[in-house]
Amino acid sequence: MNLALQDPFTVAKEFPDTLVHTLQYGHSVYIQFNRKGDYLASGLSNGAIVIYDLSTNTIVCVLSREGHVRPITSISWSHCGRYLLSSSQDWACILWDLQYANTDTNDGSNKAIVRRVQFDGPIWQACIHPKKPRVFTASLFENDPVYVNMENETEIRTLATEPVEKRTSDDENENDADADAEPVKKTNYKHMTLVTQFTTSGDYIFSGTSRGWLNIIDANTLQTVHLVRVTSANMKTLVFSPDGRKLAVNSSDRIIRQINLPDMVEEQNPDLWEFEVEHRYQDVVNRLQWNTVAFSHNSEFLVASTFGQSSQDLYLWETSMGTLIKILEGSHEELIDVKWNYNKCMIGSTGLDSGSIYLWLVQFPLKWSALAPDFVEIEENEEYEEKEDEFDIIDETDLMKRRLEEEDTQVDIATMDATDVRGFDTQIRSFVIPVNYELAVV
């Protein structure tokens, strides 16, 4: 009934514009929506992970026992929604099985922890494989990134971070290097991989270095197949669009670069790949620095959070033209992490000071004329004249007969309607977290 009351032109809106909800449990530093968009995982500064049910905005479970003890640095959902990968400043990555998230064991152990991988240094970020929940990559502080396979025994393999520089005729220039120049190895400085990310198909791994190089690694052979220099500054964030055709690179030079990716499935020769920078997003007036970025469901919009105490808004651009179309306001603090919930047309972000989670949605004005064809909406009160038979007494026998006929109607509340909303398949198979109502969330 709610969909029937909504204005169809408002429902077709493809980006949220109003701050509607604020969630507060602990101090949130990182958030991530699952693939279906019905759950939100929030990583806290004390190492706990809180999972919200977005249909009711209530907490489903809290992952804290025998888990992390330092702030969460990244959260990654598996494709099915059952497994959750988290990394923390305690130098560990944990794979959680949400099937046992609310299971209480007699021996006090946590059945939800599938595997814990301890490293020898801090972890920038970890990313789970889109098709294999027991495979992930992690970028380590002052060390080469690693590829971890936990399908049998835990196997850790190092990914190369090659200190390669493309020399051009104006090598002293700090602008983007020419893509046609030949790579020449130089070892007079050290490259560090700050971020790694699987492609949407899981065939390749993209890694961004501290010198602005983008390394493309084959996920099967773990060999570097292509290198391209995007910027001369540190790469902070790599975000793929849902269709896998665009890449957003957020670097410390205050510029977000939108890159058109080649078709790496059809074109198997890496030498023919071309990475074209389509748009550059920046604030030339205030020289704002961007914290994190996220694409919309159809890759037509890009949202970014700003760095600095004076910046409290989210900037929204249109990716086709590269123009700023909206500044999302409402929060009263600097926003750090930002994510886009594709299925619910929702943008979530975390506050720096309070640790609150802010959710921007589309406000749907109710259209009551959809209830009946003869329903008329009025702007002010009018004197109503009742009909002659409007309040006549109805025979109790006829009334009881109508009620019995209505009770015979079978209402199916378990089957989901096969409705396509905003181009998304609502029949996405997603894992449902079991809820134990006897265990209190503390």
Secondary structure, 3 states (H helix, E strand, C coil): CHHHHECHHHHCCCCCCEEEEEECCCCEEEEEECCCCCEEEEEECCCCEEEEECCCCEEEEEECCCCCCCCEEEEEECCCCCEEEEEECCCEEEEEEHHHCCCCCCCCCCCCEEEEEECCCCEEEEEECCCCCCEEEEEECCCCCEEEECCCCCEEEECCCCCEEECCCCCCCCCCCCCCCCEEECCCCCCCEEEEEECCCCCEEEEEECCCEEEEEECCCCCEEEEEECCCCCEEEEEECCCCCEEEEEECCCCEEEEECCCCCCCCCHHHCCCEEEEEECCCCCCCEEEEEEECCCCCEEEEEEECCCCCCEEEEECCCCEEEEEECCCCCCEEEEEEECCCCEEEEEECCCCCEEEEECCCCECHHHCCCCCCCCCCCCCCCCCCCCCCCCCHHHHHHHHHHHHCCCCCCCCCCCCEECCEECCCCCCCCCCCCCCCCC
